């Protein structure tokens, strides 16, 4: 069994701290983590399993408040450093969407199921009192919305909410 990130799922909307959970095994029970956008990163290590091939559960809470992420999209990585040459092996990468870059004071999201007659401007007005904030909804839903002029009844949209 390879290392596995069970939380967050790909393209989940996450906040700060970034919560990471899964199952893993590493040389001498040590794994590394990295949360980054390609411009800034937070890294560290943690212990998991017994160090002699056992897999164990892990749950991390990574404070990224000092990071200057420029993008909405972050990558969460868990990997082992090779004892032979220090290279990154058994790496797992999960792309996520960073809510605090979309709305100030991000606290979570509401789910909105698109109804007949909905537009992104109408949904933004209903949730933010500002139809121009439809782009916040687009940014939070990259796998659901490919064209902001085309949403469909039944689609579940995450509406990021700030404090």
Secondary structure as GFF3:
##gff-version 3
##sequence-region A 1 163
A	DSSP	beta_strand	4	7	.	.	.	ID=ss1
A	DSSP	beta_strand	13	14	.	.	.	ID=ss2
A	DSSP	beta_strand	18	24	.	.	.	ID=ss3
A	DSSP	three_ten_helix	27	29	.	.	.	ID=ss4
A	DSSP	beta_strand	30	36	.	.	.	ID=ss5
A	DSSP	beta_strand	41	47	.	.	.	ID=ss6
A	DSSP	beta_strand	56	62	.	.	.	ID=ss7
A	DSSP	beta_strand	73	81	.	.	.	ID=ss8
A	DSSP	beta_strand	88	98	.	.	.	ID=ss9
A	DSSP	three_ten_helix	99	101	.	.	.	ID=ss10
A	DSSP	beta_strand	106	113	.	.	.	ID=ss11
A	DSSP	alpha_helix	120	128	.	.	.	ID=ss12
A	DSSP	three_ten_helix	131	133	.	.	.	ID=ss13
A	DSSP	alpha_helix	134	140	.	.	.	ID=ss14
A	DSSP	beta_strand	156	162	.	.	.	ID=ss15
###
